[in-house]
Amino acid sequence: MNEWETVIGLEIHAQLATASKIFSAASTQYGAEPNRHACVVDLGMPGVLPVLNRAAVNMAIRFGVAIGAEIGHESVFARKNYFYPDLPKGYQISQFEFPIVGRGQISISLDEQNRKQIGITRAHLEEDAGKSIHDQFPAQSGIDLNRAGTPLLEIVSEPDMRSAKEAVAYARKIHSLVRYLEICDGNMQEGSFRCDANVSVRRKGDEKLGTRAELKNINSFRFIERAINYEVERQIDLIEDGGSVVQETRLYDSERDETRSMRSKEEANDYRYFPDPDLLPVVVTAKDIERIRAALPELPEQKQQRYISEYGLSNDNAELLVANRDTALYFEAACNNSAAPVAQLANWILGDLAGALNKSGLEISDSPVSAEMLALLVERIADNTISGKIAKQVFEAMWQGEGDPDAIIEARGLKQITDSGAIELLIDEVIAANPEQVEQFRAGKDKVLGFFVGQIMKQSQGKANPGQVNAILREKLKH
């Protein structure tokens, strides 16, 4: 592996969040009965004419402006000709020579020190095909054309990535961005965001690119990494055994964790692209671009810098919070009108809450613990009502739906003991019961302090304020 270099480019298909399709008024709603949302335009019936959805155009420009890309002032739709059972017209309307979004770039973070710029070649508008279903009818395939005509933005990267981890970081960054821009819901399970990976290998030092294989329709970040790693190893083994890589399209089988050949890879001339005679060129003015630029929301990198400067968060925590738009919204809702220390809030969101969500398979938008409830819990730690350890018990009860933090603390009698007199009595009892350990501490064995703290916390059922316990205990053990 040390002798080889991996070269990766990604083609990401983001389904645009329009209510209707790109060239018809049919609904894009997910989950309808098969063929319920396929109209005569989507079916390519004779005499019907496509009409371009303005919202899809605006969303594409919105993406281009956000990545600092060139915007095509005149873009053209073309017919991409090929036969497939779920492509009723026998061609797909796409963009070829003149896309709406040209060259741009995006920055990915590999770790705290390393960032990398990934070039974006283009982003073009196109319609989706339908869906073939092979597992529901014995010896037959079903065709569902609900997706036919659904608007897609295909985002094509330069071959700038050199590892599967870089490819995943790039895919996550695009996923985050399209959700911030509200142009795509990013739902990978429903096919709203999917990825093709072009993978090749070459010996280190070679300038010429190796023969690439295209891995089609990968629908999770985990599978992107696994598919690329498998394909890299396959290609290296093939070359080292005296074979050669064939340019082809391959499918990734997640159950077997392998890629397998699907068909030979087509080139542009195989598709016989030509301008669509039913669609005029799309003309975008400088005024249109500036209007869309002015309406952009705060983007992830801007938000990250604000969290660092305004809230004093670390770069790592700020980056983790902004990576997911819903997490950022939750964090800001928790901060709103709250006296909770912001850094502590961030730690709870990224730690205990993220762990509970992951364990339950929930998104943060579906969290049973609201942002306001979590903020109140952190406030109760800050004002010494409860300790950090007790807070974990309270959080668990909140997660189970037992109410807000104050109600749980009251019902369970979890309020922290902060009365110094009460704490002194506990300490005196523990010291009197353990004379041998007292002598060990006074002989210089400082580690014994942990034993005393443990005994006192046990006696108080975890309610004694740890800071006060430590301070008073040290003082008493000296005499």
Secondary structure as the mmCIF struct_conf table of DSSP 4:
data_model
#
loop_
_struct_conf.conf_type_id
_struct_conf.id
_struct_conf.beg_label_comp_id
_struct_conf.beg_label_asym_id
_struct_conf.beg_label_seq_id
_struct_conf.end_label_comp_id
_struct_conf.end_label_asym_id
_struct_conf.end_label_seq_id
TURN_TY1_P TURN_TY1_P1 ASN A 2 GLU A 3
STRN STRN1 TRP A 4 GLN A 15
BEND BEND1 ALA A 19 ALA A 19
STRN STRN2 SER A 20 SER A 20
BEND BEND2 ILE A 22 ALA A 25
STRN STRN3 SER A 27 SER A 27
TURN_TY1_P TURN_TY1_P2 TYR A 30 GLY A 31
HELX_LH_PP_P HELX_LH_PP_P1 ALA A 32 ALA A 32
BEND BEND3 GLU A 33 GLU A 33
TURN_TY1_P TURN_TY1_P3 PRO A 34 HIS A 37
HELX_RH_AL_P HELX_RH_AL_P1 VAL A 40 LEU A 43
TURN_TY1_P TURN_TY1_P4 GLY A 44 GLY A 44
TURN_TY1_P TURN_TY1_P5 PRO A 46 GLY A 47
HELX_RH_AL_P HELX_RH_AL_P2 ARG A 54 ALA A 66
TURN_TY1_P TURN_TY1_P6 ILE A 67 GLY A 68
STRN STRN4 ILE A 71 ILE A 71
BEND BEND4 HIS A 73 HIS A 73
STRN STRN5 GLU A 74 SER A 75
STRN STRN6 PHE A 77 ASN A 81
TURN_TY1_P TURN_TY1_P7 PRO A 85 ASP A 86
TURN_TY1_P TURN_TY1_P8 PRO A 88 LYS A 89
BEND BEND5 GLY A 90 GLY A 90
STRN STRN7 TYR A 91 GLN A 95
BEND BEND6 GLU A 97 PHE A 98
BEND BEND7 ILE A 100 ILE A 100
STRN STRN8 VAL A 101 VAL A 101
STRN STRN9 GLY A 104 SER A 109
BEND BEND8 LEU A 110 GLN A 113
STRN STRN10 ARG A 115 GLU A 127
STRN STRN11 LYS A 131 PHE A 137
TURN_TY1_P TURN_TY1_P9 PRO A 138 ALA A 139
STRN STRN12 GLN A 140 ASP A 144
BEND BEND9 ASN A 146 ARG A 147
TURN_TY1_P TURN_TY1_P10 ALA A 148 GLY A 149
STRN STRN13 PRO A 151 SER A 157
BEND BEND10 PRO A 159 PRO A 159
STRN STRN14 MET A 161 MET A 161
BEND BEND11 SER A 163 SER A 163
HELX_RH_AL_P HELX_RH_AL_P3 ALA A 164 TYR A 180
TURN_TY1_P TURN_TY1_P11 LEU A 181 GLU A 182
BEND BEND12 ILE A 183 ILE A 183
TURN_TY1_P TURN_TY1_P12 MET A 188 GLY A 191
BEND BEND13 SER A 192 SER A 192
STRN STRN15 PHE A 193 ARG A 203
TURN_TY1_P TURN_TY1_P13 LYS A 204 GLY A 205
BEND BEND14 LYS A 208 LYS A 208
HELX_LH_PP_P HELX_LH_PP_P2 LEU A 209 ARG A 212
STRN STRN16 ALA A 213 ILE A 218
BEND BEND15 SER A 220 SER A 220
HELX_RH_AL_P HELX_RH_AL_P4 PHE A 221 GLU A 240
TURN_TY1_P TURN_TY1_P14 ASP A 241 GLY A 242
HELX_LH_PP_P HELX_LH_PP_P3 VAL A 245 GLN A 247
STRN STRN17 GLU A 248 ASP A 253
TURN_TY1_P TURN_TY1_P15 SER A 254 ASP A 257
STRN STRN18 GLU A 258 SER A 264
HELX_LH_PP_P HELX_LH_PP_P4 LYS A 265 GLU A 266
HELX_RH_3T_P HELX_RH_3T_P1 ALA A 268 TYR A 271
TURN_TY1_P TURN_TY1_P16 ARG A 272 ARG A 272
STRN STRN19 PHE A 274 PRO A 275
TURN_TY1_P TURN_TY1_P17 PRO A 277 ASP A 278
BEND BEND16 LEU A 279 LEU A 279
HELX_LH_PP_P HELX_LH_PP_P5 LEU A 280 PRO A 281
STRN STRN20 VAL A 282 VAL A 283
HELX_RH_AL_P HELX_RH_AL_P5 ALA A 286 ALA A 294
TURN_TY1_P TURN_TY1_P18 ALA A 295 ALA A 295
HELX_RH_AL_P HELX_RH_AL_P6 PRO A 300 TYR A 311
HELX_RH_AL_P HELX_RH_AL_P7 ASN A 315 ALA A 323
BEND BEND17 ASN A 324 ASN A 324
HELX_RH_AL_P HELX_RH_AL_P8 ARG A 325 CYS A 335
TURN_TY1_P TURN_TY1_P19 ASN A 336 ASN A 337
BEND BEND18 ALA A 340 ALA A 340
HELX_RH_AL_P HELX_RH_AL_P9 VAL A 342 TRP A 348
HELX_RH_PI_P HELX_RH_PI_P1 ILE A 349 LEU A 353
HELX_RH_AL_P HELX_RH_AL_P10 ALA A 354 SER A 360
TURN_TY1_P TURN_TY1_P20 GLY A 361 GLY A 361
HELX_RH_3T_P HELX_RH_3T_P2 ILE A 364 ASP A 366
BEND BEND19 PRO A 368 VAL A 369
HELX_RH_AL_P HELX_RH_AL_P11 ALA A 371 ALA A 382
TURN_TY1_P TURN_TY1_P21 ASP A 383 ASN A 384
BEND BEND20 THR A 385 ILE A 386
HELX_RH_AL_P HELX_RH_AL_P12 GLY A 388 TRP A 399
TURN_TY1_P TURN_TY1_P22 GLN A 400 GLY A 401
HELX_RH_AL_P HELX_RH_AL_P13 PRO A 405 ARG A 412
TURN_TY1_P TURN_TY1_P23 GLY A 413 GLY A 413
STRN STRN21 ILE A 417 ILE A 417
HELX_RH_AL_P HELX_RH_AL_P14 SER A 420 ALA A 433
HELX_RH_AL_P HELX_RH_AL_P15 PRO A 435 ARG A 442
TURN_TY1_P TURN_TY1_P24 ALA A 443 GLY A 444
TURN_TY1_P TURN_TY1_P25 ASP A 446 LYS A 447
HELX_RH_AL_P HELX_RH_AL_P16 VAL A 448 GLN A 459
TURN_TY1_P TURN_TY1_P26 SER A 460 GLY A 462
STRN STRN22 ALA A 464 ALA A 464
HELX_RH_AL_P HELX_RH_AL_P17 PRO A 466 LYS A 478
#
